Amino acid sequence: QVQLVESGGGLVQAGESLRLSCAASGNIFSINDMGWYRQAPGKQRELVATITRGGSTNYADSVKGRFTISRDNAKSTLYLQMNSLKPEDTAVYYCNAVHLVGIHYWGQGTQVTVSS
């Protein structure tokens, strides 16, 4: 069992920045890869960025160059630094953790709203 709690969402203007955090607890030593997903109104959930246990990262084309995913394994915390935010980034952002055997865990989500 893994618990994930996101924080850091809020309301910002276009061009500003936010940093999301995801604190993991429980059986944290079973976590392999982690990632951020988002779901905008009327749309399906989409992958934003992923990071492996060793720190290798991947990004959706829409956020590459603006967002940075990182993790502090010692603190069992995942981060998403979001710069140059656009209104199209408005969504609920979810933290994801993948168990060593492939089970996915999800946080409750945090709202990010970007005004023009």
C-alpha positions in Angstrom: 0.0 0.0 0.0 1.3 3.4 -1.0 -0.4 6.8 -0.2 0.2 9.9 -2.4 -0.7 13.4 -1.4 -0.3 16.3 -3.9 0.1 19.9 -3.0 1.1 23.2 -4.5 -1.7 23.8 -7.0 -3.4 27.2 -7.3 -4.5 30.1 -9.4 -1.8 31.9 -11.4 -1.6 34.2 -14.4 -0.2 33.1 -17.8 3.6 33.2 -17.7 3.9 32.6 -14.0 5.2 29.5 -12.3 4.1 26.9 -9.8 5.7 23.9 -8.2 3.7 20.8 -7.3 4.8 18.3 -4.7 3.7 14.8 -4.1 4.5 13.1 -0.8 4.6 9.3 -0.8 4.1 7.2 2.3 3.5 3.6 3.2 5.4 0.9 1.3 7.7 3.5 -0.4 10.4 1.0 -1.0 8.1 -0.8 -3.5 7.9 2.3 -5.7 9.6 2.1 -9.0 8.6 4.9 -11.5 6.6 8.0 -10.8 4.8 10.5 -12.9 2.4 13.4 -13.2 -0.8 13.2 -15.2 -3.5 15.9 -15.7 -7.1 16.0 -16.7 -8.6 19.2 -18.2 -12.4 19.8 -18.2 -14.0 17.7 -20.9 -10.8 15.8 -21.7 -9.3 12.5 -20.9 -6.4 12.2 -18.4 -3.0 12.6 -20.1 0.5 12.0 -19.2 2.6 15.0 -18.4 5.9 13.7 -17.3 7.5 10.5 -15.8 10.7 9.8 -13.9 12.4 6.6 -13.1 13.9 5.5 -9.8 17.3 6.5 -11.2 16.2 9.9 -12.4 15.6 9.4 -16.1 12.8 11.7 -17.4 10.2 11.9 -20.2 7.8 14.7 -21.0 4.8 15.3 -23.1 5.6 17.5 -26.1 3.2 20.1 -24.9 5.2 20.8 -21.7 8.8 20.0 -22.7 11.0 22.9 -22.1 8.6 24.5 -19.6 8.1 21.8 -17.0 10.7 19.8 -15.0 9.9 16.6 -13.1 12.2 15.6 -10.2 12.2 13.3 -7.2 13.9 13.2 -3.8 14.1 9.6 -3.0 15.4 10.2 0.5 12.3 12.3 1.2 10.0 10.1 -0.9 8.7 13.2 -2.6 8.0 13.9 -6.3 8.0 17.4 -7.8 6.8 19.2 -10.9 8.2 22.6 -11.5 5.9 24.4 -14.0 7.3 27.5 -15.7 5.8 29.8 -18.4 2.3 28.5 -17.6 -0.4 28.8 -20.2 -4.2 28.7 -19.9 -4.1 25.3 -21.7 -2.2 23.9 -18.7 -5.4 24.4 -16.6 -6.3 20.9 -15.2 -6.3 18.7 -12.2 -2.9 17.3 -11.7 -2.4 13.8 -10.4 0.6 12.1 -8.9 1.2 8.5 -9.9 3.5 5.9 -8.5 4.2 2.5 -10.0 4.8 -0.5 -7.8 7.6 -2.9 -8.7 5.1 -5.4 -9.9 3.2 -2.9 -12.0 0.4 -1.7 -9.7 -0.4 2.0 -10.1 -1.2 4.3 -7.1 -2.8 7.7 -7.4 -3.1 10.8 -5.4 -6.2 12.8 -4.9 -5.2 15.5 -7.4 -4.5 19.2 -7.1 -6.1 22.0 -9.2 -4.0 24.2 -11.4 -5.8 27.2 -13.0 -4.0 29.5 -15.3 -5.7 32.8 -16.3 -4.9 34.7 -19.4 
